[in-house]
Amino acid sequence: MTAAVVPALRGDVTAAAAQPSEPVRVSWRLSPSGSVAACTMVGAGGVPVLEIRHRAGSSTQRRVVALPGLSVHSQLLPDDGGSVLVCHHRRGAHVVESVTVTGETTRIATFVCQSVQLVRAGDAVLVLEGDGIRTHVHRLVADRLEPLVTVDGRALGAVALDAAGERLALNVMHDANPSQAVEVEIATGEATPLFSVRPTSEDQVVDHVAGANLIVVSTTAWGTPRVGFGRPGQEPVRFPDGLPAGAVTYLGASRDGTRIAVSVEQGAVSSIRIVSTVSGEASRPDLPPLVVLGRGHLGDAELVVPVATPDHTGTLLRVDLVDGSWELDDETVAASVPVRVTTLPGADGPIECVVVGDPETARTVAVALHGGPLDAWRAHHEPLLAGLARAGIAVVAPNVRGSTGYGTDHALAIRDQWGGPDLADVLAVSGALRTLRGPDLPRPVVLGHSYGAWLAVLAAAAEPAAWSGCVSVSPFVSGRRVVDGGGPVAELVRRLGGTSGPDLTTVAHRITAPVLVLHGDLDTVVPVAEAEHLAEALDPDRSCLLRLGGCGHDVFTSPRRQDAIESIAAFCHHSSRRPQAVRPTTTPERR
């Protein structure tokens, strides 16, 4: 693809980013009382800032703090006074800082280790320092860390089992085995099994309501995650039966332990249930379509939960538990676009798709593939999909096999079969979409991010005449190269059987559509060398590589996201205007 054809899509993108029309809010956390919320916001300036909200009565006060090193991956832990503990990765180290209500920052500690987690356990704030083999537990005392105990394995979370914090429930993972809950005596360091359903399931203690002697647990013993509760010494753990099928996530418990709130992931949307711990019965508030983003707070009269909606990338939902009314903290995004959920035929049954725009009539349409693969498109305001829709591009985002939210069989269908069932579903959805659009409209552009970027190139190679173009954002060449490189997702790829998938350099020569490859030059998850290696295997007359300066792996929540979206939109429109190749009359070879 020469510079004369698409001059904006050549070389490095270094120009100042155009300003996005909506802020992105991620990494929501609530204080113990639910009165203070913190999130990372990427707004008009494109730089992540810390946003702190304090609720008093019916009004909400907001503060924005510029914090060097803050990113969308930073951990936040607010307290009821409005201060926030922040952990972010800076120059190869994990930095823990305290941000006061006036915006003053104090560095508490710097860790050079594999992982650091901020955890609130009862009244205590804990820092879990892990090296992959063992976990060192520290307690925060007056802006300094006090070593508590060291346990074998990687602790994924901690819950206080008494008011003094002398007994902790730690959810510990050994090697690549599922996590199991253990009880740890701080004085002796002794760890004993606390909660386990099966050796092969993820079994965790997620909360303990001390005043009610209520313990809340989660398990994957029956496939999708379920939440249960019990009272040690009084009644065993039980799991409510009245919840719909789908992954259940714990949101919070009432102070008296008589109710818990959970979310149920049902495909592209979430629903919320209030469960009685006495009867086990569940009630459902009457709410609009939404996606739950994290842990909430269940008060005596109000439930507060961070959510995303078709009009918001992230906001707070407040539900009145007395009259059932609800409100959102943020106004509707002015430039929001309609989001709907539909199904299209897959290779082995219907596939749920998130749709923006009208793919049956729009001249330019894209089939968008998510990363992960243990992820899914959700029915909320997503900057990439919304940005393309505002540029006149309709988007169909399928949750093909390998996606979460549709049961264990669907999610694990691609284990040891990357590029098998997932690719078959992509090609089937594309075929159904072409049938709906008819012969007079251009064929779709296939685009994806990370794992989806790999899958998009694979789809373009499997059925070359089925696509107008291909966009591959932050791609890797093969799962084997990711595992051999030993990066932060190597273990995940190995555990999901990603080494079974094909190497893109062995199939790239089959692609006849134009290909745009984008990659952040600061990507530490998938190095930019992967994109360069892919670009070398593509036809130089039909492809180009864009390096996004200053961007990491997720370019769509980075300061340069608007650059990326505008470049993708220009490429999609250009590809859809080019002469369309004759469709094959026989079924092409599929890999």
Secondary structure, DSSP 8 states (H G I E B T S, - for coil): --TTT-TTSSSEE-S-----SS-EEEEEEE-TTSSEEEEEEE-TTSSEEEEEEEEETTEEEEEEE--TT--TT-EEEE-TTS-EEEEEEETTEEEEEEE-TTS-EEEEEEE-SSEEEEEEETTEEEEEEE-SSEEEEEEEETTEEEEEEEEESEEEEEEESSTTS-EEEEEEE-TTS--EEEEEETTT--EEEEE-S-TTS-EEEEEEEGGGTEEEEEE-TTSS-EEEEEETTTEEEE--S-S-SSEEEEEEE-TTSSEEEEEEEETTEEEEEEEETTT--EE-----SBEE-S--EE-SSEEEEEEEETTEEEEEEEEETTT--EEESS---TT---EEEEEEEETTEEEEEEEES-TTT-SEEEEEE-SSSS----SS--HHHHHHHHTTEEEEEE--TT-SSS-HHHHTTTTT-TTSHHHHHHHHHHHHHHHHH-TTS---EEEEETHHHHHHHHHHHHSGGG-SEEEEES--S-HHHHHHHT-TTHHHHHHTTGGGS--GGGTGGG--S-EEEEEETT-SSS-HHHHHHHHHHS-GGGEEEEEETT--S-GGGSTTHHHHHHHHHHHHHHHHHS------SS-----
